[in-house]
């Protein structure tokens, strides 16, 4: 490469001769008589530089593959014919550079890469040393200083300070003077990238720490500790930095000091970032955890003796703890809003009662217990983040134990694993709607009442993809689930993908104005009490053998099977299907519907046999004083026959509906209590009363006409006939019209 430079000042005394410099030599443009004197002077100057009186700073061709200590350096950014001068600062101004290693043990000064410059080491020769000094590596925006496998000194005084928005990547060695990241990206190519030793420190004041593979930094690696002086990103996607791995993890065992300000830790890739040492600070700003878009990794805080003060905010990514001590000061709160929080995999961790867990409404807000043996116990209050409606979303195969009364306003979503109540009743907010299972997933949820009472506002299952197992509400000892229902809620439909089973000694109490549907094979052994609202049973609950009571204002309906002996009290309602629909509701035990209770029977008048059916074929039926309420659809059809109840003839039927004795007609239907069909209460459509009157009038008219004709035939010629005597059909005491 030919370069042309003009010198004026140093040649002033040579009659202002102007020289052209190139790699072939120096030539006079004029006054050739001065050539030898100028040449001698210039050679002297160059020898002066070459002797190292001035430091070499600039490197030459971007195509060079020489080692660092080869010729190709210049102190004035041209005439690149010199060897590197030890401990000199270095600047790479433009383009791409490559080195075939150091070549030998070379002490290097500070290194600067201007913007959009790449310097790459392609071989590991010699040793990169600093003369027992801490050197600054300044890498401009868009630039990369990649030491690759180049060997570094293990001097305890050697250290590095990384400045600039660009990237430095190094394998390093056990140098002990520390590593400081102020800006840009530092890529770890080995576990000793940032040095090691009893006095070695890692200072993270800003920028990104990433790696090309999983890295484990032992406690001895940064025995002097890790200090955080700014906000830091851990990990990077390879799409953003070709030297980084999108899945690489970083593990730090040394103690971490956050300083006096609030710090933000950002997750940049899909790896695991672990802190197993003590985390402390000198202020009360706390830590905010977040994640870049698409980053699915997590932070594991596995140390158990942290002392930092201030709130913990999880606004993105995932944070797992090993113990209460992982969260620092005993009064530090945890806010989850858009992130995930839980226990380390298959580990039991506890949040003490002095901590508050705040839930936001950000997408993805989740509490997790990963691993079947994992358990997170929250003994502090779970409540809303200020100004938001918090939803408790539980994921992970383990257990979330809740030991304080909940105060969040949103729903409770048990998408996987178990929520278990501890330490008292109503650990969930009494106004929460509970949903078990997860849309599009095979995971299943469980609510463990754990021998305690809980009031909720509705119980639901979610359609997933599971083919084995059930979403479950259960308890090991007697417990009561009170559902204060508004709106419509459904738990299970009898399929594998939408399961919902209540098991164990659970008692179910339903109040409110809405409807709760149970559609699966429930086997709970406690009582069922519907004080108000509607309980629709569509599943086979023959295994749920506890007594069932329907109170004043309550309704029992559905197309399933009731296992326990059932009593419908005064003001209570019973229906096959739902009011307005036709269905069969079965009972394996006895059914007693008391005085003033109501049978709500739907009947399709123009479809023979289409009506609600209360099936008590395996038990006794007592309907004494119950009220039969019929609801019709379609046109009345004389002769249609309907069975509205069945009972075991050997056990018999007790009583009749209020005001309806055997053979009575109600709404144009004649009722029979087992006399037409054994073991059945039936209704037979009979003609409407208006039809009978018209028929009677027609018959009477025929009689009158025939009588008139007979008498007219036998009368004397001048004798008035019966019809002529003033009596006519219009004078008969008959209402209606024959016409």
Phi and psi in degrees as a GROMACS rama.xvg file:
@    title "Ramachandran Plot"
@    xaxis  label "Phi"
@    yaxis  label "Psi"
@TYPE xy
-87.3096  129.394  UNK-2
-124.93  143.084  UNK-3
-125.478  122.509  UNK-4
-127.976  152.943  UNK-5
-122.853  131.839  UNK-6
-116.716  137.441  UNK-7
-122.907  -55.352  UNK-8
-57.8035  -49.5869  UNK-9
-73.9173  -12.6992  UNK-10
-109.278  12.6605  UNK-11
-57.168  -39.4099  UNK-12
-75.0402  -7.61818  UNK-13
-99.4297  46.155  UNK-14
57.1471  35.1326  UNK-15
54.3993  40.2792  UNK-16
-65.8042  137.997  UNK-17
-108.801  126.975  UNK-18
-112.194  148.528  UNK-19
-100.824  126.699  UNK-20
-105.791  126.467  UNK-21
-144.991  178.992  UNK-22
-77.4678  2.9304  UNK-23
-100.159  -8.64558  UNK-24
135.032  -160.332  UNK-25
-125.206  132.464  UNK-26
-130.617  140.838  UNK-27
-77.7635  140.213  UNK-28
-87.7015  -25.7324  UNK-29
-160.085  169.151  UNK-30
56.1674  58.4083  UNK-31
-62.1837  -13.5768  UNK-32
-65.8895  -18.4875  UNK-33
-93.5072  0.272483  UNK-34
-54.7268  -50.8229  UNK-35
-66.509  -40.3813  UNK-36
-64.5482  -41.3178  UNK-37
-66.2491  -43.0144  UNK-38
-61.4657  -41.9745  UNK-39
-63.9228  -41.7583  UNK-40
-63.3575  -44.065  UNK-41
-64.6749  -41.814  UNK-42
-60.585  -39.0091  UNK-43
-62.7211  -42.7142  UNK-44
-62.376  -44.7046  UNK-45
-63.9296  -39.5348  UNK-46
-65.409  -33.14  UNK-47
-60.6512  -45.1875  UNK-48
-67.5556  -43.9012  UNK-49
-61.5135  -28.9073  UNK-50
-73.6028  -5.80542  UNK-51
92.0242  9.78244  UNK-52
-64.0105  -36.8272  UNK-53
-108.221  139.889  UNK-54
-72.6546  139.759  UNK-55
-76.561  131.534  UNK-56
-126.314  -26.4898  UNK-57
-117.01  142.061  UNK-58
-106.075  160.024  UNK-59
-91.3447  -122.297  UNK-60
-61.9155  141.941  UNK-61
-74.1859  -12.0792  UNK-62
-94.8913  -1.23244  UNK-63
-68.2177  141.759  UNK-64
-123.022  23.4941  UNK-65
-73.891  165.122  UNK-66
-76.0953  166.622  UNK-67
-59.119  -38.8844  UNK-68
-84.1082  5.93573  UNK-69
-80.2202  169.919  UNK-70
-69.1268  156.76  UNK-71
136.401  13.415  UNK-72
-107.469  158.02  UNK-73
-149.967  141.27  UNK-74
-82.243  -11.9694  UNK-75
-123.052  19.7137  UNK-76
64.7071  26.3838  UNK-77
-161.066  170.513  UNK-78
57.0413  62.6513  UNK-79
-83.6246  77.1624  UNK-80
-125.085  5.23979  UNK-81
-103.442  156.749  UNK-82
-79.3604  159.563  UNK-83
-66.0835  137.386  UNK-84
-94.8263  121.023  UNK-85
-48.5837  137.959  UNK-86
65.6323  11.6967  UNK-87
-76.3892  144.604  UNK-88
-70.8219  148.428  UNK-89
-126.908  138.795  UNK-90
-129.425  129.678  UNK-91
-108.008  117.379  UNK-92
-89.3689  -34.1557  UNK-93
-162.999  162.394  UNK-94
74.6872  -158.303  UNK-95
-118.073  141.848  UNK-96
-132.486  147.832  UNK-97
-139.223  146.919  UNK-98
-128.346  138.013  UNK-99
-87.0309  59.2178  UNK-100
76.2316  -174.285  UNK-101
-80.5489  -25.9542  UNK-102
88.8634  -40.4592  UNK-103
-157.473  -172.116  UNK-104
-78.4165  111.763  UNK-105
-122.879  129.211  UNK-106
-86.3546  120.735  UNK-107
-112.472  145.737  UNK-108
-88.0353  -156.391  UNK-109
-68.1344  146.322  UNK-110
-120.104  133.545  UNK-111
-127.106  130.428  UNK-112
-113.024  122.569  UNK-113
-66.3156  175.846  UNK-114
-60.8429  143.984  UNK-115
59.3501  46.4948  UNK-116
-124.244  140.136  UNK-117
-121.391  127.359  UNK-118
-123.486  121.786  UNK-119
-129.508  135.387  UNK-120
-96.0224  123.056  UNK-121
-100.664  -5.46199  UNK-122
-149.997  161.386  UNK-123
-108.361  93.2162  UNK-124
-129.646  141.506  UNK-125
68.3912  -163.484  UNK-126
-136.255  133.319  UNK-127
-84.1148  115.05  UNK-128
-123.714  168.713  UNK-129
-128.383  9.72346  UNK-130
66.2471  34.5878  UNK-131
61.8226  36.5249  UNK-132
-122.875  161.41  UNK-133
-92.038  123.292  UNK-134
-109.448  152.351  UNK-135
-101.918  128.917  UNK-136
-110.203  105.877  UNK-137
-105.822  114.289  UNK-138
-120.131  117.015  UNK-139
-71.2542  172.333  UNK-140
-60.32  134.82  UNK-141
76.6123  5.79728  UNK-142
-105.22  155.464  UNK-143
-136.449  127.403  UNK-144
-111.238  101.003  UNK-145
-109.802  103.27  UNK-146
-78.8727  -13.1696  UNK-147
50.9123  -125.274  UNK-148
-90.8632  8.4239  UNK-149
-57.0163  131.492  UNK-150
-73.2999  138.9  UNK-151
-111.403  159.92  UNK-152
-65.2788  158.146  UNK-153
-109.036  23.5757  UNK-154
-62.9374  134.701  UNK-155
-71.6582  -14.7672  UNK-156
-92.255  -13.8876  UNK-157
-75.8333  135.666  UNK-158
-156.03  175.125  UNK-159
-141.453  147.056  UNK-160
-120.882  122.378  UNK-161
-100.708  119.57  UNK-162
-120.148  167.623  UNK-163
88.7325  158.432  UNK-164
-81.7595  -7.41805  UNK-165
-82.7493  -165.099  UNK-166
-116.92  136.491  UNK-167
-120.58  135.067  UNK-168
-127.34  131.682  UNK-169
-152.283  150.119  UNK-170
-90.2128  -31.357  UNK-171
71.9301  -158.961  UNK-172
-170.425  -171.74  UNK-173
-85.939  41.5169  UNK-174
-65.3923  151.848  UNK-175
-120.205  11.152  UNK-176
-90.6324  5.03142  UNK-177
90.6514  164.745  UNK-178
-134.632  129.992  UNK-179
-119.733  125.451  UNK-180
-108.862  112.906  UNK-181
-100.733  -27.438  UNK-182
-164.582  158.037  UNK-183
77.4525  -153.869  UNK-184
-123.069  134.74  UNK-185
-115.412  118.957  UNK-186
-101.032  120.851  UNK-187
-85.0088  122.975  UNK-188
-104.335  6.68157  UNK-189
-173.341  167.013  UNK-190
-69.2457  -13.0643  UNK-191
-110.349  20.7189  UNK-192
-53.6217  -40.1502  UNK-193
-106.756  25.1763  UNK-194
85.4688  -176.363  UNK-195
-167.743  154.297  UNK-196
138.164  173.95  UNK-197
-66.1097  -24.8172  UNK-198
-113.196  2.74826  UNK-199
-72.7091  139.694  UNK-200
-130.833  156.598  UNK-201
-121.508  118.202  UNK-202
-109.451  118.64  UNK-203
-112.529  100.799  UNK-204
-106  -6.58075  UNK-205
165.365  165.607  UNK-206
97.1238  -157.021  UNK-207
-128.267  129.664  UNK-208
-105.938  122.7  UNK-209
-141.867  179.735  UNK-210
-155.019  167.453  UNK-211
-97.9827  5.87653  UNK-212
-173.258  174.935  UNK-213
-61.826  135.462  UNK-214
-126.613  135.791  UNK-215
-118.704  111.484  UNK-216
-100.724  105.051  UNK-217
-67.9664  167.142  UNK-218
-58.6597  -34.0716  UNK-219
-74.1462  -17.049  UNK-220
-64.7962  -47.826  UNK-221
-118.876  66.2305  UNK-222
-63.0072  -24.2722  UNK-223
-81.1565  -3.16082  UNK-224
98.9932  167.969  UNK-225
-113.101  127.879  UNK-226
-113.323  138.77  UNK-227
-115.722  116.823  UNK-228
-112.692  10.409  UNK-229
-169.704  -169.38  UNK-230
-85.4855  137.953  UNK-231
-130.516  142.019  UNK-232
-105.488  135.617  UNK-233
-112.751  121.1  UNK-234
87.4849  155.321  UNK-235
-153.445  148.165  UNK-236
-76.0229  144.192  UNK-237
-64.0918  -24.9216  UNK-238
-68.0425  -21.7369  UNK-239
-96.3145  -27.0244  UNK-240
-148.694  113.124  UNK-241
-63.1964  -19.7585  UNK-242
-86.2748  -8.61094  UNK-243
-98.1413  155.811  UNK-244
-103.252  133.786  UNK-245
-69.9887  -17.9226  UNK-246
-115.3  2.76488  UNK-247
-68.452  141.083  UNK-248
-107.073  159.78  UNK-249
-130.082  126.555  UNK-250
-120.284  123.599  UNK-251
-116.938  119.185  UNK-252
-99.3448  -10.7603  UNK-253
-78.3222  160.505  UNK-254
-68.3609  147.349  UNK-255
-121.412  129.743  UNK-256
-111.638  125.773  UNK-257
-90.5785  -5.66186  UNK-258
75.8456  -154.717  UNK-259
-100.023  -8.3214  UNK-260
-107.917  165.147  UNK-261
-66.6717  142.159  UNK-262
-121.78  149.369  UNK-263
-119.654  124.754  UNK-264
-106.349  123.353  UNK-265
-112.136  132.681  UNK-266
-87.1644  127.701  UNK-267
-109.846  -6.24265  UNK-268
-148.744  -158.631  UNK-269
-102.398  16.1056  UNK-270
-90.8369  176.099  UNK-271
-103.256  127.351  UNK-272
-108.951  116.652  UNK-273
-114.455  137.625  UNK-274
-121.984  110.407  UNK-275
-105.829  -2.99876  UNK-276
-91.1612  -172.91  UNK-277
-82.218  132.996  UNK-278
-105.821  126.076  UNK-279
-133.003  169.014  UNK-280
-153.386  171.203  UNK-281
-109.65  4.39709  UNK-282
-126.827  -148.781  UNK-283
-140.622  29.5239  UNK-284
-81.0443  -22.2357  UNK-285
72.8291  -163.888  UNK-286
-132.989  138.266  UNK-287
-112.059  128.345  UNK-288
-106.593  135.565  UNK-289
-147.429  179.55  UNK-290
-147.251  146.584  UNK-291
-72.7801  159.641  UNK-292
-56.2636  128.635  UNK-293
88.0904  -9.58329  UNK-294
-77.1258  120.101  UNK-295
-113.471  10.9077  UNK-296
-75.3778  -157.875  UNK-297
-160.441  167.119  UNK-298
-106.49  126.63  UNK-299
-105.985  115.409  UNK-300
-99.845  89.8282  UNK-301
-95.5293  -8.91181  UNK-302
-69.4162  151.101  UNK-303
-119.583  12.7622  UNK-304
-134.998  33.1415  UNK-305
-70.1184  150.699  UNK-306
-125.999  1.87835  UNK-307
-61.3273  152.134  UNK-308
-113.499  148.473  UNK-309
121.662  163.367  UNK-310
-68.9053  152.013  UNK-311
-111.664  119.808  UNK-312
-114.969  129.386  UNK-313
-116.158  95.0317  UNK-314
-99.8716  -2.56455  UNK-315
-176.074  163.613  UNK-316
69.5422  -156.843  UNK-317
-139.757  138.56  UNK-318
-128.452  126.808  UNK-319
-119.344  144.022  UNK-320
-120.151  156.688  UNK-321
-98.4344  -22.7958  UNK-322
-164.986  174.383  UNK-323
-59.3788  -34.8504  UNK-324
-66.989  -16.0324  UNK-325
-66.4255  -20.7409  UNK-326
-95.571  8.68119  UNK-327
77.4577  -147.354  UNK-328
-47.244  142.432  UNK-329
-62.0522  -19.2322  UNK-330
-102.069  2.44237  UNK-331
-61.5862  131.166  UNK-332
-90.9968  164.199  UNK-333
-125.843  126.85  UNK-334
-117.102  124.361  UNK-335
-112.704  116.038  UNK-336
-146.535  90.1536  UNK-337
97.4393  -3.60423  UNK-338
-120.319  -171.61  UNK-339
-126.374  139.247  UNK-340
-137.598  137.892  UNK-341
-178.014  -159.914  UNK-342
-93.5719  152.382  UNK-343
-59.4706  149.386  UNK-344
-48.406  125.284  UNK-345
54.9378  32.6939  UNK-346
-120.393  147.887  UNK-347
-97.3196  125.459  UNK-348
-133.053  151.688  UNK-349
-129.72  136.623  UNK-350
-101.371  119.296  UNK-351
-66.9967  163.89  UNK-352
-65.6844  -17.2303  UNK-353
-77.7432  -8.58761  UNK-354
-99.9371  146.332  UNK-355
-110.556  135.511  UNK-356
-105.521  114.101  UNK-357
-98.505  135.199  UNK-358
-113.707  128.326  UNK-359
-96.4783  -176.584  UNK-360
-108.549  14.8962  UNK-361
-66.2648  145.806  UNK-362
-58.8813  133.23  UNK-363
90.8285  -1.19715  UNK-364
-59.6786  118.843  UNK-365
-148.414  144.993  UNK-366
-106.335  129.875  UNK-367
-124.579  148.507  UNK-368
-134.68  82.1374  UNK-369
-74.7846  130.478  UNK-370
98.2557  140.496  UNK-371
-61.8603  -25.138  UNK-372
-95.3504  0.743366  UNK-373
-75.8076  146.301  UNK-374
-149.347  129.581  UNK-375
-117.914  120.453  UNK-376
-105.428  121.812  UNK-377
-109.882  105.891  UNK-378
-96.8003  -6.69089  UNK-379
-90.9688  172.312  UNK-380
-70.7866  136.223  UNK-381
-102.318  120.105  UNK-382
-144.032  -179.002  UNK-383
-75.7144  144.022  UNK-384
-65.7129  143.912  UNK-385
-53.6225  128.705  UNK-386
79.1817  6.06348  UNK-387
-129.333  164.278  UNK-388
-104.504  108.31  UNK-389
-80.8072  138.898  UNK-390
-117.461  131.873  UNK-391
-91.0598  108.261  UNK-392
-108.946  117.863  UNK-393
-105.14  126.586  UNK-394
-132.256  168.332  UNK-395
94.2713  146.639  UNK-396
-73.2023  -13.535  UNK-397
-82.0656  -159.767  UNK-398
-115.832  134.21  UNK-399
-105.981  113.597  UNK-400
-96.5767  133.1  UNK-401
-115.897  117.728  UNK-402
-111.896  10.3217  UNK-403
-138.92  156.052  UNK-404
-62.7961  126.927  UNK-405
-76.3185  150.558  UNK-406
-134.265  10.0936  UNK-407
-75.185  158.45  UNK-408
-101.409  -12.2247  UNK-409
-90.7318  -164.589  UNK-410
-81.8334  168.521  UNK-411
-115.79  113.643  UNK-412
-110.748  108.332  UNK-413
-98.4273  86.8034  UNK-414
-83.4137  -23.8654  UNK-415
-159.898  146.771  UNK-416
75.7003  -156.405  UNK-417
-126.343  138.613  UNK-418
-105.331  124.628  UNK-419
-119.278  132.086  UNK-420
-82.7227  140.707  UNK-421
-139.191  157.431  UNK-422
70.508  2.08137  UNK-423
157.16  170.013  UNK-424
-79.5969  161.915  UNK-425
53.6809  52.3438  UNK-426
-72.4761  -29.5069  UNK-427
-86.1017  152.534  UNK-428
-60.1789  139.812  UNK-429
-67.7918  -17.2687  UNK-430
-97.691  7.32703  UNK-431
-83.4372  145.543  UNK-432
-94.3711  130.48  UNK-433
-102.287  130.615  UNK-434
-125.938  132.44  UNK-435
-113.842  138.226  UNK-436
98.6541  173.341  UNK-437
-139.348  132.721  UNK-438
-59.3043  131.033  UNK-439
70.0698  15.8674  UNK-440
-131.521  156.033  UNK-441
-89.4947  0.173997  UNK-442
-71.5891  151.725  UNK-443
-126.368  151.042  UNK-444
-113.696  156.816  UNK-445
-139.668  134.535  UNK-446
-108.561  114.859  UNK-447
-102.763  108.569  UNK-448
-70.3802  -22.1658  UNK-449
55.6198  39.7737  UNK-450
77.4329  14.0595  UNK-451
-118.659  163.096  UNK-452
-93.345  144.34  UNK-453
-144.022  131.054  UNK-454
-102.817  135.253  UNK-455
-135.037  175.065  UNK-456
-104.359  1.93355  UNK-457
164.884  148.915  UNK-458
-123.492  126.305  UNK-459
-136.112  151.567  UNK-460
-110.534  157.814  UNK-461
-117.244  136.926  UNK-462
-70.228  120.045  UNK-463
-122.475  -147.941  UNK-464
-125.566  11.8966  UNK-465
-68.2789  141.416  UNK-466
-113.628  -4.47638  UNK-467
-137.164  136.135  UNK-468
90.4958  177.054  UNK-469
-140.05  147.776  UNK-470
-68.2084  136.19  UNK-471
-139.211  140.75  UNK-472
-112.207  127.44  UNK-473
-151.022  175.514  UNK-474
-163.218  152.624  UNK-475
-89.1856  -27.3546  UNK-476
-130.215  166.261  UNK-477
-51.4324  131.856  UNK-478
-149.044  158.348  UNK-479
-121.327  130.074  UNK-480
-107.025  112.35  UNK-481
-100.667  124.368  UNK-482
-113.223  109.343  UNK-483
-93.8305  86.9741  UNK-484
-90.863  136.587  UNK-485
-135.439  142.433  UNK-486
77.148  -168.342  UNK-487
-111.553  132.889  UNK-488
-136.599  143.365  UNK-489
-136.602  130.313  UNK-490
-119.186  100.699  UNK-491
81.3177  148.774  UNK-492
-132.998  14.2926  UNK-493
87.5422  0.283012  UNK-494
-102.711  160.587  UNK-495
-65.9676  -33.0817  UNK-496
-79.9304  -16.2831  UNK-497
-137.544  65.9306  UNK-498
-89.5399  157.6  UNK-499
-169.622  102.711  UNK-500
-123.214  137.598  UNK-501
-107.668  123.489  UNK-502
-129.898  168.855  UNK-503
79.9636  -176.432  UNK-504
-78.543  57.2713  UNK-505
-91.1911  135.698  UNK-506
-105.704  137.987  UNK-507
-110.624  126.461  UNK-508
-123.825  122.495  UNK-509
-114.922  127.476  UNK-510
-135.409  174.498  UNK-511
106.405  -171.049  UNK-512
-113.325  -0.463598  UNK-513
-99.3266  -159.073  UNK-514
-129.301  132.455  UNK-515
-114.517  123.704  UNK-516
-105.075  134.707  UNK-517
-115.879  117.973  UNK-518
-119.117  8.10459  UNK-519
-118.587  -172.228  UNK-520
-87.2792  83.1538  UNK-521
-79.8587  144.556  UNK-522
-131.747  17.1813  UNK-523
-63.3245  147.416  UNK-524
-103.958  -2.82368  UNK-525
-80.9299  -176.535  UNK-526
-80.9986  163.078  UNK-527
-124.988  122.137  UNK-528
-129.65  112.707  UNK-529
-102.797  98.3639  UNK-530
-82.9612  -32.2853  UNK-531
-161.449  168.911  UNK-532
80.1071  -175.761  UNK-533
-119.913  128.854  UNK-534
-105.712  114.172  UNK-535
-103.209  118.047  UNK-536
-107.214  113.032  UNK-537
-113.291  -7.08076  UNK-538
-99.4092  175.294  UNK-539
-86.8345  101.175  UNK-540
-103.583  29.6295  UNK-541
-62.7071  -24.1568  UNK-542
-83.7815  -7.9204  UNK-543
-90.1096  91.9067  UNK-544
-93.2997  1.83834  UNK-545
-70.466  157.629  UNK-546
-63.755  146.724  UNK-547
-119.027  131.396  UNK-548
-131.38  130.564  UNK-549
-113.106  114.274  UNK-550
-89.353  179.973  UNK-551
-59.5584  118.235  UNK-552
94.7634  -9.23017  UNK-553
-90.6944  156.303  UNK-554
-134.108  131.305  UNK-555
-109.092  124.042  UNK-556
-144.373  -179.753  UNK-557
125.81  -174.625  UNK-558
-124.523  18.5208  UNK-559
-98.6552  -155.897  UNK-560
-126.594  130.493  UNK-561
-98.8769  128.301  UNK-562
-88.6426  -34.3775  UNK-563
-89.2425  163.833  UNK-564
-61.3793  135.346  UNK-565
-121.749  136.077  UNK-566
-125.951  126.681  UNK-567
-104.449  114.178  UNK-568
-84.9733  173.342  UNK-569
-53.1603  128.451  UNK-570
86.8872  -7.95461  UNK-571
-83.4937  161.831  UNK-572
-127.353  147.111  UNK-573
-133.045  133.55  UNK-574
-149.271  139.257  UNK-575
-79.0203  143.137  UNK-576
62.8696  -135.913  UNK-577
-125.811  155.272  UNK-578
-51.31  123.363  UNK-579
100.336  -8.40708  UNK-580
-130.634  160.236  UNK-581
-101.304  134.234  UNK-582
-168.246  170.877  UNK-583
-114.291  125.466  UNK-584
-111.501  123.933  UNK-585
-109.859  153.985  UNK-586
-133.788  129.658  UNK-587
-90.8831  -16.0724  UNK-588
-104.133  -163.419  UNK-589
-80.0367  150.168  UNK-590
-124.989  123.09  UNK-591
-122.476  121.004  UNK-592
-113.806  111.932  UNK-593
-76.8725  174.534  UNK-594
-57.4907  130.116  UNK-595
83.9706  -1.35627  UNK-596
-80.2553  165.052  UNK-597
-125.941  131.192  UNK-598
-94.2697  118.105  UNK-599
-100.731  99.1848  UNK-600
-110.256  121.69  UNK-601
-93.2685  140.745  UNK-602
-142.194  129.068  UNK-603
-94.911  106.843  UNK-604
-69.0744  -28.4003  UNK-605
-98.2629  10.2412  UNK-606
-124.823  110.05  UNK-607
-59.8032  126.799  UNK-608
84.2312  -1.63738  UNK-609
-90.399  97.7493  UNK-610
-155.365  167.925  UNK-611
-62.5538  150.358  UNK-612
-136.178  126.711  UNK-613
-99.4844  110.737  UNK-614
-103.021  110.356  UNK-615
-122.144  42.6135  UNK-616
-67.6106  -17.2392  UNK-617
-105.605  0.501285  UNK-618
-137.354  -179.318  UNK-619
-86.7498  149.757  UNK-620
-123.533  125.448  UNK-621
-125.3  115.609  UNK-622
-118.308  19.2063  UNK-623
-54.5957  117.692  UNK-624
79.7733  1.91896  UNK-625
-70.2286  154.394  UNK-626
-101.876  128.892  UNK-627
-94.219  114.914  UNK-628
-110.11  115.478  UNK-629
-100.851  137.947  UNK-630
-123.553  129.679  UNK-631
-112.465  151.937  UNK-632
-139.808  154.579  UNK-633
79.5037  173.551  UNK-634
-87.2813  138.879  UNK-635
-59.1848  131.53  UNK-636
-129.107  110.362  UNK-637
-60.7546  135.385  UNK-638
96.4353  -15.43  UNK-639
-64.3715  147.494  UNK-640
-126.285  133.578  UNK-641
-134.227  137.857  UNK-642
-106.24  117.139  UNK-643
-103.769  -11.4579  UNK-644
-155.294  149.517  UNK-645
-130.826  147.942  UNK-646
-147.358  164.721  UNK-647
-80.1382  114.301  UNK-648
-58.7949  -30.718  UNK-649
-70.1949  -25.6963  UNK-650
-93.4627  -20.6724  UNK-651
82.0451  171.051  UNK-652
-116.245  133.071  UNK-653
-108.088  124.379  UNK-654
80.7677  176.78  UNK-655
-132.556  169.262  UNK-656
-67.8594  152.522  UNK-657
-57.3707  120.812  UNK-658
76.0273  7.24562  UNK-659
-124.538  89.717  UNK-660
-75.9617  172.563  UNK-661
-54.0125  129.058  UNK-662
83.745  -3.38805  UNK-663
-64.4701  156.192  UNK-664
-110.008  129.228  UNK-665
-128.419  120.864  UNK-666
52.0358  42.4023  UNK-667
72.4101  22.7585  UNK-668
-128.943  130.024  UNK-669
-88.1392  131.398  UNK-670
-101.789  139.088  UNK-671
-134.785  138.096  UNK-672
-106.117  70.563  UNK-673
86.9821  -0.0994332  UNK-674
-85.3946  -25.8162  UNK-675
-93.0252  -40.8255  UNK-676
-134.237  121.397  UNK-677
-61.746  135.794  UNK-678
70.3903  25.7189  UNK-679
-144.992  143.522  UNK-680
-97.1337  124.908  UNK-681
-126.512  158.835  UNK-682
-128.281  133.977  UNK-683
-121.966  126.927  UNK-684
-69.0162  126.359  UNK-685
-116.897  163.721  UNK-686
-59.6237  150.301  UNK-687
-72.2122  151.196  UNK-688
-55.8359  -38.8891  UNK-689
-61.1588  -36.2972  UNK-690
-65.9577  -38.4779  UNK-691
-65.3419  -40.068  UNK-692
-63.1397  -45.4185  UNK-693
-62.1053  -41.3922  UNK-694
-62.9604  -42.2031  UNK-695
-63.8697  -41.5841  UNK-696
-62.8301  -39.7824  UNK-697
-63.7914  -42.1881  UNK-698
-64.0224  -44.9686  UNK-699
-62.32  -39.2398  UNK-700
-61.6847  -42.4009  UNK-701
-60.8519  -42.3832  UNK-702
-62.3945  -43.6499  UNK-703
-62.4555  -46.454  UNK-704
-61.4834  -44.1082  UNK-705
-63.468  -38.4681  UNK-706
-63.8721  -43.6859  UNK-707
-59.7739  -43.3479  UNK-708
-66.4373  -39.6579  UNK-709
-65.5507  -44.8563  UNK-710
-69.7821  -35.2262  UNK-711
-63.5533  -32.9768  UNK-712
-70.3613  -35.4151  UNK-713
-94.4346  -5.08026  UNK-714
-77.7418  153.802  UNK-715
-67.0332  160.718  UNK-716
-59.6549  -37.7135  UNK-717
-97.4012  2.6588  UNK-718
-86.3617  131.13  UNK-719
-63.1443  140.871  UNK-720
-81.2884  170.381  UNK-721
-58.7452  -39.9322  UNK-722
-74.8877  -26.6206  UNK-723
-85.6621  -7.34205  UNK-724
-74.8555  2.0262  UNK-725
102.68  -9.94009  UNK-726
-90.956  123.774  UNK-727
-130.795  172.738  UNK-728
-62.3236  -26.0807  UNK-729
-73.3505  -17.364  UNK-730
-90.8783  -5.23351  UNK-731
-72.0534  146.672  UNK-732
-78.0235  61.8717  UNK-733
-125.78  130.261  UNK-734
-92.2323  158.427  UNK-735
95.5492  -169.845  UNK-736
-141.124  140.929  UNK-737
-83.0514  -22.9793  UNK-738
